[in-house]
Amino acid sequence: MPVDPAFAGRVYPPAEPYQVGREKLREFAAATGATHPACFDPRAAALLGHPDVVAAPTFVAVVAQRAEAAYIADPAAGIDFSRVVHAEESIRHHRPLFAGDTLTAVLHVAAIRHRRGVVMVTTEVHLHDADRLPVADLTSTLAIRLPPTDPAPSTAATPTAPGSALATGPTPAVATPVRATGPTPAVATPARATAAATVPTVAAAMPAAAAARPTLAVATPAAPALGLGPAQTEPSQPGAAPADAARPETAVAPRQALDAVEIPLTREDLVRYAGASGDFNPIHWSEAAARQAGLPGVIAHGMLTMGRVSQLAVNWAGDPGAVVEFAVRFARPVPVPDAGVARLVASGHIAALRDGCTTINFDVTLDGARVLGKAQAQVRSA
């Protein structure tokens, strides 16, 4: 059954509200390599003016995934999940996400296009808080490879929704499988990984810029009781400290280079991320399933790679709530060996300074080959 182009423009009813828990934020932060204390300790978050623990920049994808399941798992949509790959992801934050928030997600199937034997599907998920104020917008582009016998969809439906910027989609060469959404729209929260997390090399990201941006003492995710130090006292009320208390303004210039950082990934990292995100697609842990899907072996979640790279922007800014936008194109999969380590190398540079935001472009490679294309973050300036 081919992908039904009539689903373009469909808006699904709001998903069941998602309660953002402090422990879930800590678990996800550890799984994506976060080391900033504000992702673990409410006292550290308060020193930056935040009311509670701050979510890692890509955590909102966990909530969006539950809304996307309503479309992906709908038999009438004609989507063969085994032929789906994740092509692009874009996240825009209207405000930081905190423990204690309640989120409602609305899914919009923004566009369905046929391109050279591949159907490109763009979905948008809009997240609102309990006061119905916008929190984040996520745009995902999926590439669905058609079997040789499948006809092309009769039309290429591309409706325009108010306020929507529809992605045109990358070429069909993209090969990073999409995160699993589960067999039914009701996606159960998975059991959490129990292994203590280790701090990846990415914790030392961007020393050239961060050297002038002193931040709170960083503690590992395995030690959630973070020492703030004798000179850093907890404010009497959350929000009492100015937002840039730990991120004093530092001169930056366009084209300023940021030091290259190694990001190691192991099978243990994949298992930990699966538990934290709810993405249990077997291609991320089963060699047999990965090879049956035509992959060279077990590969990393595309959103895990994106999440690890987003921490470079957090470390540069000195505040996980300062990352306003982050977008990537998944250029190729990241194979992770059974007993070894996949070593990504990420570097970047300041691309622009405008409207109170700094644009950082990242280059991410594995063995010299680019795995993320057009990886760009917008960071709120101090």
Secondary structure, DSSP 8 states (H G I E B T S, - for coil): ----GGGTT-B------EE--HHHHHHHHHHTT---GGGT-HHHHHHTT-SS-B--TTTHHHHHHHHHHHHHT-GGG---GGGEEEEEEEEEESS--BTT-EEEEEEEEEEEEEETTEEEEEEEEEEE-TTS-EEEEEEEEEEEE--TT----S-------TT--------TT--EE-----SSSS--------S-----GGGG--HHHHTTS-------TT--S----TT----SSTT-S-TTTT-------TT-EEEEEEEEE-HHHHHHHHHHH----GGGT-HHHHHHTT-SS-B--HHHHHHHHHHHHHHHHT-GGGEEEEEEEE-S--B--SSS-EEEEEEEEEEEEETTEEEEEEEEEETTEEEEEEEEEEEE--
